[in-house]
Amino acid sequence: MTPSRPRLKSYIFILLMVIFGPLGNVLLSKGMRSVGAVTNLNVAQLFHVAEQVFSSGTIWLGIVSMLLFFVAYMLVLSWADYSWVLPASAVAYATVALLGHFALGEAVAPLRWVGIAVICVGVFVVGQTPHSTTQPPGDSA
Amino acid sequence: MILEFVLFFLIMVSGTAGELCVARAMKSVGEVHSFTPAAIGRAFRQAVREGWMWLGVLLMAIGFFSLLGVLSLENVSFVVPVTAFSYAVGTLGGKFFLGEKVTTQRWMGVLLVCFGVALVIIGKH
């Protein structure tokens, strides 16, 4: 099979992943802040934490957002390479930092912004490569 | 500190292994051409018949709860970029587990992503 170029469909689903993934992460982070720090892994404390986690509306919103991310992710994986999708969706790292900074008031050091910019350059380089190099079953295109 | 390391390790290894299993299951399902609810439902029913999908979901669940744990300890703008280290693991998995052809250019991009993650970690201190 000749490797094909990324299609508009691939980019639309990457965009959905880049919106819902970071939104989910930020909501989960906000929810876990209200639950408090998990400092050890003993069963009694984990049960107590699980009880708080599943009674938090913010965490449920985060889970719904992550599920939407997951559906978009599964669909794009049905035609595109995992090793293309994974880095191409790394723009989400910039989205997470922006949301963390502006929505949660997290301090983001200049070096961290530089790191995120380098991640985005890496994403661009990966985005220029063919999006699929394997032949899915039943696909004669 | 050890707890954070263990949780990050689980996010990267278990989460990435889970994603590779899901990717393998979706490759068996084949390309989803239509996005009507019926077509997505059909793809979903096909996906849940794949053993790789269930293993993938289990491993991703372990990664997800580890993520919740580490989010209770660290800022999300630190946690999420650090997990990008899984890109190297994921690209290796794509090549050897899924048989994808990873070109030199794609490797260069992944290396840049890893370098960016290293800067994010250094930027914390």
Interface residues (C-beta under 8 A of the other chain):
Chain A: P3 P22 N25 V26 L28 S29 M32 R33 V35 G36 A37 V38 T39 N40 L41 V49 V53 I59 M66 V71 Y73 M74 L75 L77 S78 W79 D81 Y82 S83 W84 L86 P87 A90 A92 Y93 V96 A97 L99 G100 H101 L104 E106 V108 A109 P110 L111 R112 W113 V114 G115 I116 A117 V118 I119 C120 V121 G122 V123 F124 V125 V126 G127 Q128 T129 P130 T133 T134 P136 P137 G138 D139
Chain B: L3 E19 L20 V22 A23 M26 K27 S28 V29 G30 E31 V32 F35 I40 A43 A47 F64 L67 L68 G69 L71 S72 L73 N75 V76 S77 F78 V79 V80 P81 A84 Y87 G90 T91 G93 G94 K95 L98 G99 E100 K101 V102 T103 Q105 R106 M108 G109 V110 L111 L112 V113 C114 F115 G116 V117 A118 L119 V120 I121 I122 G123 K124
